[in-house]
Amino acid sequence: MQWIKRKFEFDFPVSGYTGLIDRLRKTPSRIEQLTAKLQPGDLTLQPGGKWSVQEHVGLLLDLESLFNGRLEDFESEAEVLRPADMTNQKTYDADHNKSEFISIMSTFSRVRGQLVQRLEAYPMEMFGKIAQHPRLDKPMRVVDSLYFQAEHDDHHVETIIRILS
């Protein structure tokens, strides 16, 4: 299913944030396991003219700044979270297939590690803060945004698995 068509219900307790942080922490290592034995040319193949494995990982890296920005929105008690660029222009402009995969992957791992450290430093009350998600047009707690991000990671990991099979 296309990501944009996904529907979300955020009806789980705030206390689930620790498991969601762990899901976010594990995304880089999951990708590393999937790509460990691939040749550089395998990572940049664009099946059917769609994004390559490398471009999917690049997108995840590119979106870290959006997620961090949304955390800033929650911290500042903004009413509405900043919107995503649904055209993914940053990823197209980055032209990730011209970069070294190891560089993309190591940067993603480092940036995601910093995000996880940031989240782990939050008091539990932070995970219940609420702001309106602009595209979903519904209230979202910090814990919901972790779930949303983890599901988005999984969406791209699953796409990578399909490309590789």
MODELLER restraints for C-alpha pairs under 7 A, 6 or more apart:
rsr = mdl.restraints
at = mdl.atoms
rsr.add(forms.Gaussian(group=physical.xy_distance, feature=features.Distance(at['CA:10:A'], at['CA:144:A']), mean=6.03, stdev=0.5))
rsr.add(forms.Gaussian(group=physical.xy_distance, feature=features.Distance(at['CA:14:A'], at['CA:127:A']), mean=6.24, stdev=0.5))
rsr.add(forms.Gaussian(group=physical.xy_distance, feature=features.Distance(at['CA:14:A'], at['CA:128:A']), mean=6.06, stdev=0.5))
rsr.add(forms.Gaussian(group=physical.xy_distance, feature=features.Distance(at['CA:14:A'], at['CA:143:A']), mean=5.96, stdev=0.5))
rsr.add(forms.Gaussian(group=physical.xy_distance, feature=features.Distance(at['CA:17:A'], at['CA:143:A']), mean=5.50, stdev=0.5))
rsr.add(forms.Gaussian(group=physical.xy_distance, feature=features.Distance(at['CA:20:A'], at['CA:146:A']), mean=6.03, stdev=0.5))
rsr.add(forms.Gaussian(group=physical.xy_distance, feature=features.Distance(at['CA:20:A'], at['CA:147:A']), mean=6.11, stdev=0.5))
rsr.add(forms.Gaussian(group=physical.xy_distance, feature=features.Distance(at['CA:20:A'], at['CA:150:A']), mean=6.86, stdev=0.5))
rsr.add(forms.Gaussian(group=physical.xy_distance, feature=features.Distance(at['CA:21:A'], at['CA:116:A']), mean=6.46, stdev=0.5))
rsr.add(forms.Gaussian(group=physical.xy_distance, feature=features.Distance(at['CA:21:A'], at['CA:146:A']), mean=6.98, stdev=0.5))
rsr.add(forms.Gaussian(group=physical.xy_distance, feature=features.Distance(at['CA:23:A'], at['CA:150:A']), mean=6.21, stdev=0.5))
rsr.add(forms.Gaussian(group=physical.xy_distance, feature=features.Distance(at['CA:24:A'], at['CA:150:A']), mean=5.64, stdev=0.5))
rsr.add(forms.Gaussian(group=physical.xy_distance, feature=features.Distance(at['CA:25:A'], at['CA:112:A']), mean=6.89, stdev=0.5))
rsr.add(forms.Gaussian(group=physical.xy_distance, feature=features.Distance(at['CA:25:A'], at['CA:113:A']), mean=6.71, stdev=0.5))
rsr.add(forms.Gaussian(group=physical.xy_distance, feature=features.Distance(at['CA:25:A'], at['CA:116:A']), mean=6.28, stdev=0.5))
rsr.add(forms.Gaussian(group=physical.xy_distance, feature=features.Distance(at['CA:27:A'], at['CA:153:A']), mean=6.79, stdev=0.5))
rsr.add(forms.Gaussian(group=physical.xy_distance, feature=features.Distance(at['CA:28:A'], at['CA:109:A']), mean=5.51, stdev=0.5))
rsr.add(forms.Gaussian(group=physical.xy_distance, feature=features.Distance(at['CA:31:A'], at['CA:157:A']), mean=6.84, stdev=0.5))
rsr.add(forms.Gaussian(group=physical.xy_distance, feature=features.Distance(at['CA:43:A'], at['CA:52:A']), mean=6.28, stdev=0.5))
rsr.add(forms.Gaussian(group=physical.xy_distance, feature=features.Distance(at['CA:43:A'], at['CA:53:A']), mean=5.15, stdev=0.5))
rsr.add(forms.Gaussian(group=physical.xy_distance, feature=features.Distance(at['CA:43:A'], at['CA:54:A']), mean=5.33, stdev=0.5))
rsr.add(forms.Gaussian(group=physical.xy_distance, feature=features.Distance(at['CA:44:A'], at['CA:52:A']), mean=5.06, stdev=0.5))
rsr.add(forms.Gaussian(group=physical.xy_distance, feature=features.Distance(at['CA:44:A'], at['CA:53:A']), mean=6.34, stdev=0.5))
rsr.add(forms.Gaussian(group=physical.xy_distance, feature=features.Distance(at['CA:44:A'], at['CA:54:A']), mean=5.77, stdev=0.5))
rsr.add(forms.Gaussian(group=physical.xy_distance, feature=features.Distance(at['CA:44:A'], at['CA:97:A']), mean=5.62, stdev=0.5))
rsr.add(forms.Gaussian(group=physical.xy_distance, feature=features.Distance(at['CA:45:A'], at['CA:52:A']), mean=5.29, stdev=0.5))
rsr.add(forms.Gaussian(group=physical.xy_distance, feature=features.Distance(at['CA:46:A'], at['CA:52:A']), mean=4.58, stdev=0.5))
rsr.add(forms.Gaussian(group=physical.xy_distance, feature=features.Distance(at['CA:53:A'], at['CA:160:A']), mean=5.57, stdev=0.5))
rsr.add(forms.Gaussian(group=physical.xy_distance, feature=features.Distance(at['CA:54:A'], at['CA:96:A']), mean=6.52, stdev=0.5))
rsr.add(forms.Gaussian(group=physical.xy_distance, feature=features.Distance(at['CA:54:A'], at['CA:97:A']), mean=6.21, stdev=0.5))
rsr.add(forms.Gaussian(group=physical.xy_distance, feature=features.Distance(at['CA:54:A'], at['CA:101:A']), mean=6.44, stdev=0.5))
rsr.add(forms.Gaussian(group=physical.xy_distance, feature=features.Distance(at['CA:55:A'], at['CA:96:A']), mean=5.56, stdev=0.5))
rsr.add(forms.Gaussian(group=physical.xy_distance, feature=features.Distance(at['CA:55:A'], at['CA:97:A']), mean=6.43, stdev=0.5))
rsr.add(forms.Gaussian(group=physical.xy_distance, feature=features.Distance(at['CA:56:A'], at['CA:156:A']), mean=6.34, stdev=0.5))
rsr.add(forms.Gaussian(group=physical.xy_distance, feature=features.Distance(at['CA:58:A'], at['CA:91:A']), mean=6.69, stdev=0.5))
rsr.add(forms.Gaussian(group=physical.xy_distance, feature=features.Distance(at['CA:58:A'], at['CA:96:A']), mean=6.01, stdev=0.5))
rsr.add(forms.Gaussian(group=physical.xy_distance, feature=features.Distance(at['CA:58:A'], at['CA:104:A']), mean=6.36, stdev=0.5))
rsr.add(forms.Gaussian(group=physical.xy_distance, feature=features.Distance(at['CA:59:A'], at['CA:91:A']), mean=5.58, stdev=0.5))
rsr.add(forms.Gaussian(group=physical.xy_distance, feature=features.Distance(at['CA:61:A'], at['CA:108:A']), mean=5.05, stdev=0.5))
rsr.add(forms.Gaussian(group=physical.xy_distance, feature=features.Distance(at['CA:62:A'], at['CA:90:A']), mean=6.82, stdev=0.5))
rsr.add(forms.Gaussian(group=physical.xy_distance, feature=features.Distance(at['CA:62:A'], at['CA:91:A']), mean=6.42, stdev=0.5))
rsr.add(forms.Gaussian(group=physical.xy_distance, feature=features.Distance(at['CA:66:A'], at['CA:84:A']), mean=6.92, stdev=0.5))
rsr.add(forms.Gaussian(group=physical.xy_distance, feature=features.Distance(at['CA:70:A'], at['CA:81:A']), mean=5.77, stdev=0.5))
rsr.add(forms.Gaussian(group=physical.xy_distance, feature=features.Distance(at['CA:70:A'], at['CA:82:A']), mean=6.21, stdev=0.5))
rsr.add(forms.Gaussian(group=physical.xy_distance, feature=features.Distance(at['CA:73:A'], at['CA:81:A']), mean=5.91, stdev=0.5))
rsr.add(forms.Gaussian(group=physical.xy_distance, feature=features.Distance(at['CA:74:A'], at['CA:129:A']), mean=6.53, stdev=0.5))
rsr.add(forms.Gaussian(group=physical.xy_distance, feature=features.Distance(at['CA:74:A'], at['CA:130:A']), mean=6.95, stdev=0.5))
rsr.add(forms.Gaussian(group=physical.xy_distance, feature=features.Distance(at['CA:74:A'], at['CA:131:A']), mean=6.63, stdev=0.5))
rsr.add(forms.Gaussian(group=physical.xy_distance, feature=features.Distance(at['CA:78:A'], at['CA:131:A']), mean=6.46, stdev=0.5))
rsr.add(forms.Gaussian(group=physical.xy_distance, feature=features.Distance(at['CA:79:A'], at['CA:131:A']), mean=5.05, stdev=0.5))
rsr.add(forms.Gaussian(group=physical.xy_distance, feature=features.Distance(at['CA:79:A'], at['CA:132:A']), mean=6.09, stdev=0.5))
rsr.add(forms.Gaussian(group=physical.xy_distance, feature=features.Distance(at['CA:80:A'], at['CA:131:A']), mean=5.23, stdev=0.5))
rsr.add(forms.Gaussian(group=physical.xy_distance, feature=features.Distance(at['CA:80:A'], at['CA:132:A']), mean=4.47, stdev=0.5))
rsr.add(forms.Gaussian(group=physical.xy_distance, feature=features.Distance(at['CA:80:A'], at['CA:133:A']), mean=6.18, stdev=0.5))
rsr.add(forms.Gaussian(group=physical.xy_distance, feature=features.Distance(at['CA:80:A'], at['CA:134:A']), mean=6.57, stdev=0.5))
rsr.add(forms.Gaussian(group=physical.xy_distance, feature=features.Distance(at['CA:81:A'], at['CA:131:A']), mean=6.15, stdev=0.5))
rsr.add(forms.Gaussian(group=physical.xy_distance, feature=features.Distance(at['CA:81:A'], at['CA:132:A']), mean=5.96, stdev=0.5))
rsr.add(forms.Gaussian(group=physical.xy_distance, feature=features.Distance(at['CA:81:A'], at['CA:133:A']), mean=5.51, stdev=0.5))
rsr.add(forms.Gaussian(group=physical.xy_distance, feature=features.Distance(at['CA:81:A'], at['CA:134:A']), mean=6.39, stdev=0.5))
rsr.add(forms.Gaussian(group=physical.xy_distance, feature=features.Distance(at['CA:83:A'], at['CA:134:A']), mean=5.88, stdev=0.5))
rsr.add(forms.Gaussian(group=physical.xy_distance, feature=features.Distance(at['CA:126:A'], at['CA:142:A']), mean=6.99, stdev=0.5))
rsr.add(forms.Gaussian(group=physical.xy_distance, feature=features.Distance(at['CA:127:A'], at['CA:141:A']), mean=6.47, stdev=0.5))
rsr.add(forms.Gaussian(group=physical.xy_distance, feature=features.Distance(at['CA:127:A'], at['CA:142:A']), mean=4.61, stdev=0.5))
rsr.add(forms.Gaussian(group=physical.xy_distance, feature=features.Distance(at['CA:127:A'], at['CA:143:A']), mean=4.97, stdev=0.5))
rsr.add(forms.Gaussian(group=physical.xy_distance, feature=features.Distance(at['CA:128:A'], at['CA:141:A']), mean=5.36, stdev=0.5))
rsr.add(forms.Gaussian(group=physical.xy_distance, feature=features.Distance(at['CA:128:A'], at['CA:142:A']), mean=5.97, stdev=0.5))
rsr.add(forms.Gaussian(group=physical.xy_distance, feature=features.Distance(at['CA:128:A'], at['CA:143:A']), mean=6.59, stdev=0.5))
rsr.add(forms.Gaussian(group=physical.xy_distance, feature=features.Distance(at['CA:129:A'], at['CA:141:A']), mean=5.24, stdev=0.5))
rsr.add(forms.Gaussian(group=physical.xy_distance, feature=features.Distance(at['CA:129:A'], at['CA:142:A']), mean=5.85, stdev=0.5))
rsr.add(forms.Gaussian(group=physical.xy_distance, feature=features.Distance(at['CA:130:A'], at['CA:139:A']), mean=6.33, stdev=0.5))
rsr.add(forms.Gaussian(group=physical.xy_distance, feature=features.Distance(at['CA:130:A'], at['CA:140:A']), mean=5.44, stdev=0.5))
rsr.add(forms.Gaussian(group=physical.xy_distance, feature=features.Distance(at['CA:130:A'], at['CA:141:A']), mean=4.28, stdev=0.5))
rsr.add(forms.Gaussian(group=physical.xy_distance, feature=features.Distance(at['CA:130:A'], at['CA:142:A']), mean=6.64, stdev=0.5))
rsr.add(forms.Gaussian(group=physical.xy_distance, feature=features.Distance(at['CA:131:A'], at['CA:139:A']), mean=5.55, stdev=0.5))
rsr.add(forms.Gaussian(group=physical.xy_distance, feature=features.Distance(at['CA:131:A'], at['CA:140:A']), mean=5.54, stdev=0.5))
rsr.add(forms.Gaussian(group=physical.xy_distance, feature=features.Distance(at['CA:131:A'], at['CA:141:A']), mean=6.52, stdev=0.5))
rsr.add(forms.Gaussian(group=physical.xy_distance, feature=features.Distance(at['CA:132:A'], at['CA:138:A']), mean=5.52, stdev=0.5))
rsr.add(forms.Gaussian(group=physical.xy_distance, feature=features.Distance(at['CA:132:A'], at['CA:139:A']), mean=4.27, stdev=0.5))
rsr.add(forms.Gaussian(group=physical.xy_distance, feature=features.Distance(at['CA:132:A'], at['CA:140:A']), mean=5.80, stdev=0.5))
rsr.add(forms.Gaussian(group=physical.xy_distance, feature=features.Distance(at['CA:133:A'], at['CA:139:A']), mean=5.96, stdev=0.5))
rsr.add(forms.Gaussian(group=physical.xy_distance, feature=features.Distance(at['CA:133:A'], at['CA:140:A']), mean=6.03, stdev=0.5))
